[in-house]
Amino acid sequence: MKKSGWKIILGVAVLVCVICLGRFGWVKYQDYKTEQARKATLKEIASTEFTGENEGKEPEKVPAGVKHGQKINFKKLIKINSDIYAWIYVPGTRIDYPVAQSQESDDHYLKYNFKNEPEFAGCIYTEKANKKDFSDPNTVFYGHNMRNGTMFADLLKYQSIEFWKMHPIIRLDTLWARYQYEIFTVLYADENDWENETDALFSLTDGTDLTEQRAYFQKLKQREIYETGIIPDDNTSLLYLVTCCYQKSGERFVVIGRLKRE
């Protein structure tokens, strides 16, 4: 082969190497920028006292095609984030969100959205102690009370008995099934209630002792802010929706539903 031919091949090879290195450098630079942005967002979240005065940002909208009326495309959601396993919808409210569960840290989704990206509004989530098939006697959902009315802010509407009468149902969808829960009590809880083993909210019954279970249901009813006239049947699974209410420091607002049997 003539020298000119080798020079052309060498030149092309050098050009390809330069392009590849440039591409690699650009990708690494973009990864660096993304990581710096993630750290900056987390730093901002960590340094901000979360109170009812914080607007926060509107939660990230789910992509087109994920929700069609009452049907949820879970296969598409799971491709976005494999931690997503359910969808909660409360008619009459803005509560219409995916639900995630982190296997690494129970409070991970306080600061991360459904795409698993840092976001002030976080994501509705459960702790890993709860099974994802809702077979537990008690399942607890957590979500921020955002001043802009998003996430679990609309739970506070259940402070009104008239609102409860008009909107008593919580609906859950999963890849395998649909569940409906009837709200039977709403109450305020101090954060210490979750640490005090003798308190009703912490002492979640495992459902094996009916006497203990019935006593627990009565404790919940004693704490309710208005009478609904509903007491769960024996061995009924419960769903707790928990958010901050800001009437006093550390206080939570809890909406509790009982599973409706077909």
N, C-alpha and C positions, 0 to 999 in steps of 0.2 A: 504494500500500500504506500502511496506517495506521502511525503511529509505533510503536504497540505491537508490530506484526508485525516491523518492523525490529529492535526491541529484542530480541525473542525470537531472531531469526536471529543477531544479534550476540552474544547471550549464549551460544547454542549453539556458535558459532564459537570464542569465547574459551575455552569449556569444553573443546572438542576440542583446541585448542592447548595448554592446560594439561595435559591428559591425555597428549598426544603428547610434550611436553617432559618430563613426569614419567617416562614410559616410557623415553625416551631417556636421561635421567639415571640411571635405575635400571639400565639395561643397561650404561652406561659404568661405573657404580659396581661392578657385578658383574665386568666385565672387569678393572677395576683390582684388585679383591680376588683374582681368579684369577691375575693377573700377579704380584702381591705374594707369593701363596702359592707360585707356581712359583719365584720368585727365592729365597724363604726355603728351599725344599727343596733347590735347587741349592747354596745357601750351606752348608747343613748337610752335604750330600754332600761338597762340596769341602773342608770343614774337618775331616772325619772320616777318620782313617787307616784304610784298609780292611785289616783283618787277620782271621784266623780267629776272633778273639774277638768280632767284630761280628755280632750276630744279624741286623740288618736287618729289613725287613718282608717278610711273605709276598708273593710276586709277585702282581700283579693277575690275578684270575681272568678267563679269556676268557668272553664272554657266552654265554648259553644258545643252542644252535642252531649254534654254530661247529663243534663236533666231535661226530660221531655214530659211536661205535665207532671204526672205522678210517678213516672218511670225514671229510674236512676241507672245510668250506664256505669256500673261499678268496674267493669273491665278497663274502661278508659281512666277512671279515677285511680285505680290501683297502679296503672302505668305511670301516673303522675307521682304517686306516693304510695308505696306498699303498706304504710301504716294505717291508711284509711280503710275502715271496715263497715261503716254504717252511715246513715243519713238521718238527721232529725228534722222534723217539720212540725210546727205548732200552728194550726190554723188560727187566723186572726192576729198573728204577730209576724215580725220579720225573721223569726227563727226558722231558718231553712238552709241548713249547713251540713257539710260532711263532718264525720266524727273520726278522730284518729286515736291511736294508742301507741305510745313509744315503748319499746322493750328495753330501752337504755335508762331513761329517767322519767319518773312519773310526771314531773312538772315541765317537761320539755316543750309541750305545746302551749304553755302560757306565753311563750315568746316566739313561737314559730307558727306560720300559717299552714294551710292544708297542703301546700307545695313543699313543705319542710324548709321554708325560707324564713329568715328573721322578720318578724312583723309585730308591731305593738299590740294589735288586736288578738294575736294568737290564733288558736283553733279550738273548737269544741273537742273535748277529749275525755277519756277514761284512764284510770290507772291500771297497771298491768295485773293487779290482783283480780280484776274483773274478766270473766271469760267473754270472748267476742260473739258467742252464740246466744247471749242473754239468758243462759240457763241458771245463773246465780240467783239466789233469793233477793239480792239487793245489788243494783247497778247504779253507779254514781257518775253523772256527767258534770263537768266543770266548764265554765266559760266566763269571760270578762263581761262586766257591766259597762259598756262603752257609752259615753255621754251622747255620741251621735246616733244612738238608738240601735246599734248593731250588736252582733253576737248575742249574749243573754240579757241585754238591757230590758227587753220587753217582758221578761219574767216578772218585773216589778209591777206590771199591770194586774197581776194576780193578787195584789193587795186589795183589790176591789172584788167583793163577792159577786157583783153584777157582771164583771168581766169573766169571772170563772163560770158563771151560769151559762154564758154565751159560747165559751171556748173551753170546754172541759177535757179535750182530747189531745194527747201527744202521739204523734205517729213516728215510728222508726222503720227504716228500710235497711235490709242487708242484701248481700248477694244471694242469700238462700231463702229469706223469708221477710214478711212484713208483720209488724207488731203494733198494737194500739194499747195505749195506757190511759186510764181514766183518772184524772186528778182528783184525789180524795182529801188532800190536806195541803195547806201552805203555812209556813212558819218562819220565824226569825231564829237564828242560831248564832251564838257567840263562837269565835274561833276555838275557844277552850273546849267547846262541846265535842270537838273531834279528838281531843286528847284525854278527856276525862272518861275513864272506863265505866263509870257508873251512870253516865249520861245517856239519854235515849238515842241521840244521834250517833254516838260512837258504838254503842252496844248493838250492832246489827245482828239480828238473829240468823242462825244458819238454816232455819226452817225445819230442823229435825224434832224439836220439842214444841208441840202445839200450845202447851200452857205458856211457855216462854214467849212464843210468837204472838199469841193473843195479848199478853201483857205489854209486849213491845208496841203493838198496834195502838193500844190504849194510851201509852205514853206519848206517841206521836199525836194522837187526837187531843190530848191535854195541852199540847204546845201550839195547836193551830190558832190562827188569828181570827178565824170565823168558822162557824159550824157548817159543814157540808152535808152531814147526815149519812156519810158513807164510811163504812168500816170494811177493810179487805177481808175476803173469805180466807179460810185456812189454806196454807201453802200457796198463797198468791205472791208472785214475784213483784217487787217494787222497783220503780225507777225514780231516782233523785236528780233534780236539776238544781245546781248550786251556783250562786253568783254573789258578788259583794253588793251591799245595799247602802252603805255609807251613812246610815242614820247615826251610828256611833262607830268608833274605831274597832276594826276587826269583826264587825257583824256581817253575817251572811243571810241571804234570803234563799229559802229552799222550797221548791215545788215538788210534791211527791205524787206519783201516779201508781195505780195498780194495774197489772196486766189484765186486759179484757180477754176472757176465754170465749172461743168460738162456740 
